[in-house]
Amino acid sequence: MARLGLGPLLLAGAAAFGYYKYSKMTAAEKDQLKQKAMKVYEDNVPQNVRDMINGKQGGQHHQTAGATGGNYNGGTDGFSQM
């Protein structure tokens, strides 16, 4: 059996600590955190990526007739759920 090391244990500990802290927050603190996250998202994610996430046709995504690649769902508006 391969030894994974200390990294996964530290990651799990950080996730558990974050979950604990979030569960102890008041509604106002959670709202502040959401606003801060949205500001970081808007400041750092390019507009074409935000459009793709929101389901709009945006950015540099060009679909030619009959061409599909990866696990793209042909003519639907998103990627397939595997």
C-alpha positions as semicolon CSV with decimal commas, in nm:
position;residue;x (nm);y (nm);z (nm)
1;M;0,000;0,000;0,000
2;A;0,136;0,341;-0,098
3;R;0,190;0,595;0,176
4;L;0,008;0,919;0,101
5;G;0,200;1,143;0,337
6;L;0,092;1,432;0,551
7;G;-0,074;1,644;0,279
8;P;-0,414;1,473;0,266
9;L;-0,439;1,473;0,645
10;L;-0,364;1,847;0,661
11;L;-0,616;1,915;0,384
12;A;-0,887;1,718;0,565
13;G;-0,807;1,902;0,889
14;A;-0,830;2,241;0,718
15;A;-1,163;2,144;0,560
16;A;-1,303;2,027;0,893
17;F;-1,188;2,346;1,064
18;G;-1,345;2,560;0,790
19;Y;-1,673;2,370;0,818
20;Y;-1,671;2,415;1,197
21;K;-1,606;2,790;1,171
22;Y;-1,876;2,836;0,904
23;S;-2,131;2,643;1,111
24;K;-2,068;2,877;1,407
25;M;-2,112;3,199;1,205
26;T;-2,416;3,421;1,246
27;A;-2,640;3,496;0,948
28;A;-2,484;3,843;0,914
29;E;-2,132;3,698;0,909
30;K;-2,236;3,443;0,645
31;D;-2,383;3,723;0,434
32;Q;-2,059;3,923;0,464
33;L;-1,859;3,616;0,358
34;K;-2,084;3,564;0,054
35;Q;-2,045;3,930;-0,048
36;K;-1,667;3,905;-0,012
37;A;-1,659;3,586;-0,220
38;M;-1,869;3,749;-0,494
39;K;-1,631;4,047;-0,504
40;V;-1,329;3,817;-0,538
41;Y;-1,514;3,622;-0,810
42;E;-1,607;3,936;-1,005
43;D;-1,257;4,085;-0,973
44;N;-1,060;3,775;-1,071
45;V;-1,269;3,562;-1,308
46;P;-1,272;3,676;-1,672
47;Q;-1,609;3,772;-1,821
48;N;-1,605;3,494;-2,081
49;V;-1,561;3,232;-1,806
50;R;-1,843;3,387;-1,600
51;D;-2,068;3,373;-1,908
52;M;-1,988;3,004;-1,959
53;I;-2,061;2,929;-1,592
54;N;-2,392;3,117;-1,610
55;G;-2,496;2,918;-1,918
56;K;-2,459;3,198;-2,171
57;Q;-2,278;3,154;-2,498
58;G;-1,969;3,356;-2,432
59;G;-1,602;3,398;-2,456
60;Q;-1,391;3,206;-2,701
61;H;-1,613;2,898;-2,725
62;H;-1,692;2,834;-3,091
63;Q;-1,879;2,522;-3,203
64;T;-1,850;2,433;-3,570
65;A;-2,119;2,231;-3,746
66;G;-2,096;1,864;-3,658
67;A;-1,783;1,894;-3,448
68;T;-1,788;1,770;-3,095
69;G;-1,496;1,725;-2,863
70;G;-1,432;1,590;-2,516
71;N;-1,759;1,503;-2,349
72;Y;-1,949;1,801;-2,486
73;N;-2,318;1,723;-2,530
74;G;-2,342;1,790;-2,904
75;G;-2,603;2,063;-2,941
76;T;-2,713;2,105;-2,580
77;D;-2,622;2,399;-2,364
78;G;-2,357;2,237;-2,146
79;F;-2,135;1,945;-2,069
80;S;-2,265;1,597;-2,001
81;Q;-2,284;1,468;-1,646
82;M;-2,073;1,155;-1,629
